[in-house]
Amino acid sequence: METEGRAPRVLVGVTGCIAAYKACEVVRLLQKAGCEVRVCMTEGGEHFVAKATFEALTRYPVLDSLFSFEPTAIPHIDSAEWADLQLIVPCTANVLAKIAHGIADDALSSTVLAAVSPVMVAPAMNVHMWQNPATQENVQTLTRRGIQVLTPASGYLACGDIGEGKLPPVDQIAEAALSVLYANDALKGKRLLITAGPTHEAIDPVRYIANASSGKMGYALAREAARRGAEVTLVTGPVSLKAPYGVKVVPVVSAQDMYEAALSAWQESDCAICAAAVADYTPKEHADHKLKKSHEHLDRVELVETKDILAALGASKGTRPVIGFAAETNDVLDYAKRKLQTKQATMIVANDVSRQDSTFGSDTDRVSFVTDADIEEMPVLPKSEVASRILDKIQTLL
């Protein structure tokens, strides 16, 4: 989305729902991501959260009336034209219906009707209200018109019922909004396979061999690729990260699981990025019960090599780019250059994981891009920026 070098602008609409307090956290998450945020509230919304709260957070008056709004005489038009995105969170069944039918009887609904930028709604309501055919028809109407409707979560509701209708987690709402704000079409029509995280190689039902990979790099790559319009399949080992918005996630556990899932997705992919830290070895046999160290030879577990995912993709790549990672603690570039040749990769992202600012689990990396032509060394960067640099490279290759 073109913002002319300024911060992206989000107009957050808050309606009369018990989940209204969560909009405060959405505002803060958007601000932390560099967005300028303003708030528009319905009368019902102000029954749950005082507008003074949002005015303190945004340092701007809350729009809750079309009359006597000090910053402008025509607030719904000016606010709609100011915003790069209108995000209604939470959105009640009533406001969902008003938007679907073009009703403009208050500040919020009038501003949505005047929208010249994308509109996204995060519904929250009772499960029976959400499942009512009228609500579902309104959702379909909004979707046909290009308004993004986030799917409510399922669980224990404020009314005591259990089912769909919960406001989606605030971090997922913020991520969905950022995906719209930073979206472009640079990789539109391209299908990317990305692997992420560690693998767990079972010894017995309670023990496994693994490594300290957090999956952050792979997830950052998937998130950035999706924002650039790519169709992303993320094959991920066990991690504690939320799925990036708009990404197909294929969860796996073992190296064999990841090998099979990756090769299956590779058949219809235009590019592969192997960011996972796949175990090199796995137990030859998996015990069906917990082994006892005293008499079942737990100290002599026989290991065999796992299948090499990067090498398999490199051997079958044709003209498709295959990007691998080399996480090393010494002779980083030498190992990366060797890996580039033996795996038949297009590029290796070399990472010195002995450094505190570039180790497993860190939020930053200091990497080098190794190709047949040259070696390009990067400074210490946030993983999100490393992901962006990698995808810049991929865009030129595709």
Secondary structure, 3 states (H helix, E strand, C coil): CCCCCCCCEEEEEECCCHHHHHHHHHHHHHHHCCCEEEEEECCCHHHCCCHHHHHHHHCCCCECCCCCCCCCCCHHHHHHHHCCEEEEEEECHHHHHHHHCCCCCCHHHHHHHCCCCCEEEEECCCHHHHHCHHHHHHHHHHHHCCCEECCCEEEECCCCCEEEEECCCHHHHHHHHHHHHCCCCCCCCCEEEEEECECCEEEECCEEECCCCCCHHHHHHHHHHHHCCCEEEEEECCCCCCCCCCCEEEECCCHHHHHHHHHHHHCCCCEEEECCECCCEEECCCCCCCCCCCCCCHHHCCEEECCCHHHHHHHCCCCCCEEEEEEECCCHHHHHHHHHHHCCCCEEEEEECCCCCCCCCCCEECEEEECCCCEEECCCEEHHHHHHHHHHHHHHHC
